């Protein structure tokens, strides 16, 4: 027989790096009010091209009801970041390379839909620095 944690892990079709930490039932006296599935990503996990964990965002989504009970998925979703500089490229193209520096930060918010990797949302920050 499956434990509730095993049952909901299979139901959600969770794949690496996502894991189901625990299943919580919120009670009101003797009645279940809602089921909360706590999902996490291991702190040492890094996608291939991202060097470090930038931050995490606590999120809560309403899932379809589990039996007759409202069901929610919640957890701290990691935001990974990669930083690189385009200075050598600019130096080859512009005579202003001695006064111009370009820094680029790229942040990935990984997503999964119905247990399948779905890429993610990408945020790009560009900084231009002038030296006079």
Phi and psi in radians as a Rosetta constraint file:
Dihedral C 1 N 2 CA 2 C 2 CIRCULARHARMONIC -1.408 0.35
Dihedral N 2 CA 2 C 2 N 3 CIRCULARHARMONIC 2.519 0.35
Dihedral C 2 N 3 CA 3 C 3 CIRCULARHARMONIC -1.349 0.35
Dihedral N 3 CA 3 C 3 N 4 CIRCULARHARMONIC 2.837 0.35
Dihedral C 3 N 4 CA 4 C 4 CIRCULARHARMONIC -0.987 0.35
Dihedral N 4 CA 4 C 4 N 5 CIRCULARHARMONIC -0.665 0.35
Dihedral C 4 N 5 CA 5 C 5 CIRCULARHARMONIC -1.116 0.35
Dihedral N 5 CA 5 C 5 N 6 CIRCULARHARMONIC -0.779 0.35
Dihedral C 5 N 6 CA 6 C 6 CIRCULARHARMONIC -1.139 0.35
Dihedral N 6 CA 6 C 6 N 7 CIRCULARHARMONIC -0.737 0.35
Dihedral C 6 N 7 CA 7 C 7 CIRCULARHARMONIC -1.048 0.35
Dihedral N 7 CA 7 C 7 N 8 CIRCULARHARMONIC -0.886 0.35
Dihedral C 7 N 8 CA 8 C 8 CIRCULARHARMONIC -1.236 0.35
Dihedral N 8 CA 8 C 8 N 9 CIRCULARHARMONIC -0.545 0.35
Dihedral C 8 N 9 CA 9 C 9 CIRCULARHARMONIC -1.073 0.35
Dihedral N 9 CA 9 C 9 N 10 CIRCULARHARMONIC -0.765 0.35
Dihedral C 9 N 10 CA 10 C 10 CIRCULARHARMONIC -1.200 0.35
Dihedral N 10 CA 10 C 10 N 11 CIRCULARHARMONIC -0.679 0.35
Dihedral C 10 N 11 CA 11 C 11 CIRCULARHARMONIC -1.110 0.35
Dihedral N 11 CA 11 C 11 N 12 CIRCULARHARMONIC -0.727 0.35
Dihedral C 11 N 12 CA 12 C 12 CIRCULARHARMONIC -1.393 0.35
Dihedral N 12 CA 12 C 12 N 13 CIRCULARHARMONIC -0.222 0.35
Dihedral C 12 N 13 CA 13 C 13 CIRCULARHARMONIC 0.959 0.35
Dihedral N 13 CA 13 C 13 N 14 CIRCULARHARMONIC 0.806 0.35
Dihedral C 13 N 14 CA 14 C 14 CIRCULARHARMONIC -1.191 0.35
Dihedral N 14 CA 14 C 14 N 15 CIRCULARHARMONIC 2.391 0.35
Dihedral C 14 N 15 CA 15 C 15 CIRCULARHARMONIC -2.203 0.35
Dihedral N 15 CA 15 C 15 N 16 CIRCULARHARMONIC 2.836 0.35
Dihedral C 15 N 16 CA 16 C 16 CIRCULARHARMONIC -0.949 0.35
Dihedral N 16 CA 16 C 16 N 17 CIRCULARHARMONIC 2.329 0.35
Dihedral C 16 N 17 CA 17 C 17 CIRCULARHARMONIC -1.684 0.35
Dihedral N 17 CA 17 C 17 N 18 CIRCULARHARMONIC 0.076 0.35
Dihedral C 17 N 18 CA 18 C 18 CIRCULARHARMONIC -1.402 0.35
Dihedral N 18 CA 18 C 18 N 19 CIRCULARHARMONIC 2.415 0.35
Dihedral C 18 N 19 CA 19 C 19 CIRCULARHARMONIC -2.368 0.35
Dihedral N 19 CA 19 C 19 N 20 CIRCULARHARMONIC 2.647 0.35
Dihedral C 19 N 20 CA 20 C 20 CIRCULARHARMONIC -1.630 0.35
Dihedral N 20 CA 20 C 20 N 21 CIRCULARHARMONIC 1.986 0.35
Dihedral C 20 N 21 CA 21 C 21 CIRCULARHARMONIC -1.352 0.35
Dihedral N 21 CA 21 C 21 N 22 CIRCULARHARMONIC -0.818 0.35
Dihedral C 21 N 22 CA 22 C 22 CIRCULARHARMONIC -2.809 0.35
Dihedral N 22 CA 22 C 22 N 23 CIRCULARHARMONIC 2.828 0.35
Dihedral C 22 N 23 CA 23 C 23 CIRCULARHARMONIC -1.999 0.35
Dihedral N 23 CA 23 C 23 N 24 CIRCULARHARMONIC 2.155 0.35
Dihedral C 23 N 24 CA 24 C 24 CIRCULARHARMONIC -2.000 0.35
Dihedral N 24 CA 24 C 24 N 25 CIRCULARHARMONIC 2.362 0.35
Dihedral C 24 N 25 CA 25 C 25 CIRCULARHARMONIC -1.958 0.35
Dihedral N 25 CA 25 C 25 N 26 CIRCULARHARMONIC 2.190 0.35
Dihedral C 25 N 26 CA 26 C 26 CIRCULARHARMONIC -1.595 0.35
Dihedral N 26 CA 26 C 26 N 27 CIRCULARHARMONIC 2.104 0.35
Dihedral C 26 N 27 CA 27 C 27 CIRCULARHARMONIC -1.874 0.35
Dihedral N 27 CA 27 C 27 N 28 CIRCULARHARMONIC 2.635 0.35
Dihedral C 27 N 28 CA 28 C 28 CIRCULARHARMONIC -2.226 0.35
Dihedral N 28 CA 28 C 28 N 29 CIRCULARHARMONIC 1.780 0.35
Dihedral C 28 N 29 CA 29 C 29 CIRCULARHARMONIC 1.062 0.35
Dihedral N 29 CA 29 C 29 N 30 CIRCULARHARMONIC -1.853 0.35
Dihedral C 29 N 30 CA 30 C 30 CIRCULARHARMONIC -1.961 0.35
Dihedral N 30 CA 30 C 30 N 31 CIRCULARHARMONIC 0.152 0.35
Dihedral C 30 N 31 CA 31 C 31 CIRCULARHARMONIC -1.915 0.35
Dihedral N 31 CA 31 C 31 N 32 CIRCULARHARMONIC 2.396 0.35
Dihedral C 31 N 32 CA 32 C 32 CIRCULARHARMONIC -1.333 0.35
Dihedral N 32 CA 32 C 32 N 33 CIRCULARHARMONIC 2.191 0.35
Dihedral C 32 N 33 CA 33 C 33 CIRCULARHARMONIC -1.587 0.35
Dihedral N 33 CA 33 C 33 N 34 CIRCULARHARMONIC -0.720 0.35
Dihedral C 33 N 34 CA 34 C 34 CIRCULARHARMONIC -2.807 0.35
Dihedral N 34 CA 34 C 34 N 35 CIRCULARHARMONIC 2.813 0.35
Dihedral C 34 N 35 CA 35 C 35 CIRCULARHARMONIC -2.001 0.35
Dihedral N 35 CA 35 C 35 N 36 CIRCULARHARMONIC 2.275 0.35
Dihedral C 35 N 36 CA 36 C 36 CIRCULARHARMONIC -2.055 0.35
Dihedral N 36 CA 36 C 36 N 37 CIRCULARHARMONIC 2.173 0.35
Dihedral C 36 N 37 CA 37 C 37 CIRCULARHARMONIC -1.781 0.35
Dihedral N 37 CA 37 C 37 N 38 CIRCULARHARMONIC 1.989 0.35
Dihedral C 37 N 38 CA 38 C 38 CIRCULARHARMONIC -1.587 0.35
Dihedral N 38 CA 38 C 38 N 39 CIRCULARHARMONIC 2.015 0.35
Dihedral C 38 N 39 CA 39 C 39 CIRCULARHARMONIC -1.945 0.35
Dihedral N 39 CA 39 C 39 N 40 CIRCULARHARMONIC 2.539 0.35
Dihedral C 39 N 40 CA 40 C 40 CIRCULARHARMONIC -2.539 0.35
Dihedral N 40 CA 40 C 40 N 41 CIRCULARHARMONIC 2.936 0.35
Dihedral C 40 N 41 CA 41 C 41 CIRCULARHARMONIC -2.109 0.35
Dihedral N 41 CA 41 C 41 N 42 CIRCULARHARMONIC 2.323 0.35
Dihedral C 41 N 42 CA 42 C 42 CIRCULARHARMONIC -0.976 0.35
Dihedral N 42 CA 42 C 42 N 43 CIRCULARHARMONIC 2.474 0.35
Dihedral C 42 N 43 CA 43 C 43 CIRCULARHARMONIC -1.149 0.35
Dihedral N 43 CA 43 C 43 N 44 CIRCULARHARMONIC -0.388 0.35
Dihedral C 43 N 44 CA 44 C 44 CIRCULARHARMONIC -1.609 0.35
Dihedral N 44 CA 44 C 44 N 45 CIRCULARHARMONIC 0.036 0.35
Dihedral C 44 N 45 CA 45 C 45 CIRCULARHARMONIC -1.327 0.35
Dihedral N 45 CA 45 C 45 N 46 CIRCULARHARMONIC 2.372 0.35
Dihedral C 45 N 46 CA 46 C 46 CIRCULARHARMONIC -2.408 0.35
Dihedral N 46 CA 46 C 46 N 47 CIRCULARHARMONIC 2.256 0.35
Dihedral C 46 N 47 CA 47 C 47 CIRCULARHARMONIC -1.068 0.35
Dihedral N 47 CA 47 C 47 N 48 CIRCULARHARMONIC 2.769 0.35
Dihedral C 47 N 48 CA 48 C 48 CIRCULARHARMONIC -0.921 0.35
Dihedral N 48 CA 48 C 48 N 49 CIRCULARHARMONIC -0.811 0.35
Dihedral C 48 N 49 CA 49 C 49 CIRCULARHARMONIC -1.721 0.35
Dihedral N 49 CA 49 C 49 N 50 CIRCULARHARMONIC 0.090 0.35
Dihedral C 49 N 50 CA 50 C 50 CIRCULARHARMONIC -1.935 0.35
Dihedral N 50 CA 50 C 50 N 51 CIRCULARHARMONIC 2.223 0.35
Dihedral C 50 N 51 CA 51 C 51 CIRCULARHARMONIC -1.359 0.35
Dihedral N 51 CA 51 C 51 N 52 CIRCULARHARMONIC -0.617 0.35
Dihedral C 51 N 52 CA 52 C 52 CIRCULARHARMONIC -2.590 0.35
Dihedral N 52 CA 52 C 52 N 53 CIRCULARHARMONIC 2.819 0.35
Dihedral C 52 N 53 CA 53 C 53 CIRCULARHARMONIC -1.437 0.35
Dihedral N 53 CA 53 C 53 N 54 CIRCULARHARMONIC 2.054 0.35
Dihedral C 53 N 54 CA 54 C 54 CIRCULARHARMONIC -1.393 0.35
Dihedral N 54 CA 54 C 54 N 55 CIRCULARHARMONIC -0.868 0.35
Dihedral C 54 N 55 CA 55 C 55 CIRCULARHARMONIC -2.923 0.35
Dihedral N 55 CA 55 C 55 N 56 CIRCULARHARMONIC 3.130 0.35
Dihedral C 55 N 56 CA 56 C 56 CIRCULARHARMONIC -2.286 0.35
Dihedral N 56 CA 56 C 56 N 57 CIRCULARHARMONIC 2.673 0.35
Dihedral C 56 N 57 CA 57 C 57 CIRCULARHARMONIC -2.169 0.35
Dihedral N 57 CA 57 C 57 N 58 CIRCULARHARMONIC 2.180 0.35
Dihedral C 57 N 58 CA 58 C 58 CIRCULARHARMONIC -1.334 0.35
Dihedral N 58 CA 58 C 58 N 59 CIRCULARHARMONIC 2.164 0.35
Dihedral C 58 N 59 CA 59 C 59 CIRCULARHARMONIC -2.247 0.35
Dihedral N 59 CA 59 C 59 N 60 CIRCULARHARMONIC 2.684 0.35
Dihedral C 59 N 60 CA 60 C 60 CIRCULARHARMONIC -2.480 0.35
Dihedral N 60 CA 60 C 60 N 61 CIRCULARHARMONIC 2.164 0.35
Dihedral C 60 N 61 CA 61 C 61 CIRCULARHARMONIC -2.098 0.35
Dihedral N 61 CA 61 C 61 N 62 CIRCULARHARMONIC 2.502 0.35
Dihedral C 61 N 62 CA 62 C 62 CIRCULARHARMONIC -1.513 0.35
Dihedral N 62 CA 62 C 62 N 63 CIRCULARHARMONIC 2.220 0.35
Dihedral C 62 N 63 CA 63 C 63 CIRCULARHARMONIC -1.690 0.35
Dihedral N 63 CA 63 C 63 N 64 CIRCULARHARMONIC 3.065 0.35
Dihedral C 63 N 64 CA 64 C 64 CIRCULARHARMONIC -1.075 0.35
Dihedral N 64 CA 64 C 64 N 65 CIRCULARHARMONIC 2.686 0.35
Dihedral C 64 N 65 CA 65 C 65 CIRCULARHARMONIC -1.035 0.35
Dihedral N 65 CA 65 C 65 N 66 CIRCULARHARMONIC 2.513 0.35
Dihedral C 65 N 66 CA 66 C 66 CIRCULARHARMONIC -1.750 0.35
Dihedral N 66 CA 66 C 66 N 67 CIRCULARHARMONIC 1.918 0.35
Dihedral C 66 N 67 CA 67 C 67 CIRCULARHARMONIC 1.053 0.35
Dihedral N 67 CA 67 C 67 N 68 CIRCULARHARMONIC -2.127 0.35
Dihedral C 67 N 68 CA 68 C 68 CIRCULARHARMONIC -1.787 0.35
Dihedral N 68 CA 68 C 68 N 69 CIRCULARHARMONIC 0.147 0.35
Dihedral C 68 N 69 CA 69 C 69 CIRCULARHARMONIC -1.772 0.35
Dihedral N 69 CA 69 C 69 N 70 CIRCULARHARMONIC 2.387 0.35
Dihedral C 69 N 70 CA 70 C 70 CIRCULARHARMONIC -1.025 0.35
Dihedral N 70 CA 70 C 70 N 71 CIRCULARHARMONIC 2.408 0.35
Dihedral C 70 N 71 CA 71 C 71 CIRCULARHARMONIC -2.189 0.35
Dihedral N 71 CA 71 C 71 N 72 CIRCULARHARMONIC 2.358 0.35
Dihedral C 71 N 72 CA 72 C 72 CIRCULARHARMONIC -2.235 0.35
Dihedral N 72 CA 72 C 72 N 73 CIRCULARHARMONIC 2.540 0.35
Dihedral C 72 N 73 CA 73 C 73 CIRCULARHARMONIC -1.936 0.35
Dihedral N 73 CA 73 C 73 N 74 CIRCULARHARMONIC 2.251 0.35
Dihedral C 73 N 74 CA 74 C 74 CIRCULARHARMONIC -2.491 0.35
Dihedral N 74 CA 74 C 74 N 75 CIRCULARHARMONIC 2.696 0.35
Dihedral C 74 N 75 CA 75 C 75 CIRCULARHARMONIC 3.046 0.35
Dihedral N 75 CA 75 C 75 N 76 CIRCULARHARMONIC 3.051 0.35
Dihedral C 75 N 76 CA 76 C 76 CIRCULARHARMONIC -1.622 0.35
Dihedral N 76 CA 76 C 76 N 77 CIRCULARHARMONIC 1.962 0.35
Dihedral C 76 N 77 CA 77 C 77 CIRCULARHARMONIC -1.591 0.35
Dihedral N 77 CA 77 C 77 N 78 CIRCULARHARMONIC 2.178 0.35
Dihedral C 77 N 78 CA 78 C 78 CIRCULARHARMONIC -1.327 0.35
Dihedral N 78 CA 78 C 78 N 79 CIRCULARHARMONIC 2.611 0.35
Dihedral C 78 N 79 CA 79 C 79 CIRCULARHARMONIC -2.080 0.35
Dihedral N 79 CA 79 C 79 N 80 CIRCULARHARMONIC 2.037 0.35
Dihedral C 79 N 80 CA 80 C 80 CIRCULARHARMONIC -1.731 0.35
Dihedral N 80 CA 80 C 80 N 81 CIRCULARHARMONIC 2.637 0.35
Dihedral C 80 N 81 CA 81 C 81 CIRCULARHARMONIC -2.407 0.35
Dihedral N 81 CA 81 C 81 N 82 CIRCULARHARMONIC 2.567 0.35
Dihedral C 81 N 82 CA 82 C 82 CIRCULARHARMONIC -2.252 0.35
Dihedral N 82 CA 82 C 82 N 83 CIRCULARHARMONIC 2.331 0.35
Dihedral C 82 N 83 CA 83 C 83 CIRCULARHARMONIC -2.115 0.35
Dihedral N 83 CA 83 C 83 N 84 CIRCULARHARMONIC 2.319 0.35
Dihedral C 83 N 84 CA 84 C 84 CIRCULARHARMONIC -2.582 0.35
Dihedral N 84 CA 84 C 84 N 85 CIRCULARHARMONIC 2.879 0.35
Dihedral C 84 N 85 CA 85 C 85 CIRCULARHARMONIC -2.061 0.35
Dihedral N 85 CA 85 C 85 N 86 CIRCULARHARMONIC 2.462 0.35
Dihedral C 85 N 86 CA 86 C 86 CIRCULARHARMONIC -1.733 0.35
Dihedral N 86 CA 86 C 86 N 87 CIRCULARHARMONIC 0.316 0.35
Dihedral C 86 N 87 CA 87 C 87 CIRCULARHARMONIC -0.943 0.35
Dihedral N 87 CA 87 C 87 N 88 CIRCULARHARMONIC -0.829 0.35
Dihedral C 87 N 88 CA 88 C 88 CIRCULARHARMONIC -1.059 0.35
Dihedral N 88 CA 88 C 88 N 89 CIRCULARHARMONIC -0.653 0.35
Dihedral C 88 N 89 CA 89 C 89 CIRCULARHARMONIC -1.169 0.35
Dihedral N 89 CA 89 C 89 N 90 CIRCULARHARMONIC -0.782 0.35
Dihedral C 89 N 90 CA 90 C 90 CIRCULARHARMONIC -1.134 0.35
Dihedral N 90 CA 90 C 90 N 91 CIRCULARHARMONIC -0.682 0.35
Dihedral C 90 N 91 CA 91 C 91 CIRCULARHARMONIC -1.041 0.35
Dihedral N 91 CA 91 C 91 N 92 CIRCULARHARMONIC -0.608 0.35
Dihedral C 91 N 92 CA 92 C 92 CIRCULARHARMONIC -1.332 0.35
Dihedral N 92 CA 92 C 92 N 93 CIRCULARHARMONIC -0.452 0.35
Dihedral C 92 N 93 CA 93 C 93 CIRCULARHARMONIC -1.725 0.35
Dihedral N 93 CA 93 C 93 N 94 CIRCULARHARMONIC -0.476 0.35
Dihedral C 93 N 94 CA 94 C 94 CIRCULARHARMONIC -2.144 0.35
Dihedral N 94 CA 94 C 94 N 95 CIRCULARHARMONIC 2.400 0.35
Dihedral C 94 N 95 CA 95 C 95 CIRCULARHARMONIC -1.252 0.35
Dihedral N 95 CA 95 C 95 N 96 CIRCULARHARMONIC -0.119 0.35
Dihedral C 95 N 96 CA 96 C 96 CIRCULARHARMONIC -1.515 0.35
Dihedral N 96 CA 96 C 96 N 97 CIRCULARHARMONIC 0.212 0.35
Dihedral C 96 N 97 CA 97 C 97 CIRCULARHARMONIC -1.046 0.35
Dihedral N 97 CA 97 C 97 N 98 CIRCULARHARMONIC -0.429 0.35
Dihedral C 97 N 98 CA 98 C 98 CIRCULARHARMONIC -1.318 0.35
Dihedral N 98 CA 98 C 98 N 99 CIRCULARHARMONIC -0.287 0.35
Dihedral C 98 N 99 CA 99 C 99 CIRCULARHARMONIC -2.066 0.35
Dihedral N 99 CA 99 C 99 N 100 CIRCULARHARMONIC -0.047 0.35
Dihedral C 99 N 100 CA 100 C 100 CIRCULARHARMONIC -2.136 0.35
Dihedral N 100 CA 100 C 100 N 101 CIRCULARHARMONIC 2.296 0.35
Dihedral C 100 N 101 CA 101 C 101 CIRCULARHARMONIC -2.339 0.35
Dihedral N 101 CA 101 C 101 N 102 CIRCULARHARMONIC 2.365 0.35
Dihedral C 101 N 102 CA 102 C 102 CIRCULARHARMONIC -2.098 0.35
Dihedral N 102 CA 102 C 102 N 103 CIRCULARHARMONIC 2.132 0.35
Dihedral C 102 N 103 CA 103 C 103 CIRCULARHARMONIC -1.940 0.35
Dihedral N 103 CA 103 C 103 N 104 CIRCULARHARMONIC 2.401 0.35
Dihedral C 103 N 104 CA 104 C 104 CIRCULARHARMONIC -2.186 0.35
Dihedral N 104 CA 104 C 104 N 105 CIRCULARHARMONIC 2.261 0.35
Dihedral C 104 N 105 CA 105 C 105 CIRCULARHARMONIC -2.026 0.35
Dihedral N 105 CA 105 C 105 N 106 CIRCULARHARMONIC 2.280 0.35
Dihedral C 105 N 106 CA 106 C 106 CIRCULARHARMONIC -2.139 0.35
Dihedral N 106 CA 106 C 106 N 107 CIRCULARHARMONIC 2.236 0.35
Dihedral C 106 N 107 CA 107 C 107 CIRCULARHARMONIC -2.119 0.35
Dihedral N 107 CA 107 C 107 N 108 CIRCULARHARMONIC 2.337 0.35
Dihedral C 107 N 108 CA 108 C 108 CIRCULARHARMONIC -1.985 0.35
Dihedral N 108 CA 108 C 108 N 109 CIRCULARHARMONIC 2.274 0.35
Dihedral C 108 N 109 CA 109 C 109 CIRCULARHARMONIC -1.843 0.35
Dihedral N 109 CA 109 C 109 N 110 CIRCULARHARMONIC 1.737 0.35
Dihedral C 109 N 110 CA 110 C 110 CIRCULARHARMONIC -1.166 0.35
Dihedral N 110 CA 110 C 110 N 111 CIRCULARHARMONIC 2.496 0.35
Dihedral C 110 N 111 CA 111 C 111 CIRCULARHARMONIC -2.274 0.35
Dihedral N 111 CA 111 C 111 N 112 CIRCULARHARMONIC 2.653 0.35
Dihedral C 111 N 112 CA 112 C 112 CIRCULARHARMONIC -2.359 0.35
Dihedral N 112 CA 112 C 112 N 113 CIRCULARHARMONIC 2.444 0.35
Dihedral C 112 N 113 CA 113 C 113 CIRCULARHARMONIC -2.186 0.35
Dihedral N 113 CA 113 C 113 N 114 CIRCULARHARMONIC 2.169 0.35
Dihedral C 113 N 114 CA 114 C 114 CIRCULARHARMONIC 0.893 0.35
Dihedral N 114 CA 114 C 114 N 115 CIRCULARHARMONIC 0.763 0.35
Dihedral C 114 N 115 CA 115 C 115 CIRCULARHARMONIC 1.381 0.35
Dihedral N 115 CA 115 C 115 N 116 CIRCULARHARMONIC 0.000 0.35
Dihedral C 115 N 116 CA 116 C 116 CIRCULARHARMONIC -1.882 0.35
Dihedral N 116 CA 116 C 116 N 117 CIRCULARHARMONIC 2.404 0.35
Dihedral C 116 N 117 CA 117 C 117 CIRCULARHARMONIC -1.031 0.35
Dihedral N 117 CA 117 C 117 N 118 CIRCULARHARMONIC 2.375 0.35
Dihedral C 117 N 118 CA 118 C 118 CIRCULARHARMONIC -2.219 0.35
Dihedral N 118 CA 118 C 118 N 119 CIRCULARHARMONIC 0.572 0.35
Dihedral C 118 N 119 CA 119 C 119 CIRCULARHARMONIC 1.220 0.35
Dihedral N 119 CA 119 C 119 N 120 CIRCULARHARMONIC -2.058 0.35
Dihedral C 119 N 120 CA 120 C 120 CIRCULARHARMONIC 2.891 0.35
Dihedral N 120 CA 120 C 120 N 121 CIRCULARHARMONIC 3.080 0.35
Dihedral C 120 N 121 CA 121 C 121 CIRCULARHARMONIC -1.557 0.35
Dihedral N 121 CA 121 C 121 N 122 CIRCULARHARMONIC 2.416 0.35
Dihedral C 121 N 122 CA 122 C 122 CIRCULARHARMONIC -2.051 0.35
Dihedral N 122 CA 122 C 122 N 123 CIRCULARHARMONIC 2.278 0.35
Dihedral C 122 N 123 CA 123 C 123 CIRCULARHARMONIC -2.027 0.35
Dihedral N 123 CA 123 C 123 N 124 CIRCULARHARMONIC 2.288 0.35
Dihedral C 123 N 124 CA 124 C 124 CIRCULARHARMONIC -2.106 0.35
Dihedral N 124 CA 124 C 124 N 125 CIRCULARHARMONIC 2.150 0.35
Dihedral C 124 N 125 CA 125 C 125 CIRCULARHARMONIC -2.013 0.35
Dihedral N 125 CA 125 C 125 N 126 CIRCULARHARMONIC 2.225 0.35
Dihedral C 125 N 126 CA 126 C 126 CIRCULARHARMONIC -2.078 0.35
Dihedral N 126 CA 126 C 126 N 127 CIRCULARHARMONIC 2.286 0.35
Dihedral C 126 N 127 CA 127 C 127 CIRCULARHARMONIC -2.095 0.35
Dihedral N 127 CA 127 C 127 N 128 CIRCULARHARMONIC 2.257 0.35
Dihedral C 127 N 128 CA 128 C 128 CIRCULARHARMONIC -1.938 0.35
Dihedral N 128 CA 128 C 128 N 129 CIRCULARHARMONIC 2.198 0.35
Dihedral C 128 N 129 CA 129 C 129 CIRCULARHARMONIC -2.031 0.35
Dihedral N 129 CA 129 C 129 N 130 CIRCULARHARMONIC 2.288 0.35
Dihedral C 129 N 130 CA 130 C 130 CIRCULARHARMONIC -1.906 0.35
Dihedral N 130 CA 130 C 130 N 131 CIRCULARHARMONIC 2.376 0.35
Dihedral C 130 N 131 CA 131 C 131 CIRCULARHARMONIC -1.986 0.35
Dihedral N 131 CA 131 C 131 N 132 CIRCULARHARMONIC 2.206 0.35
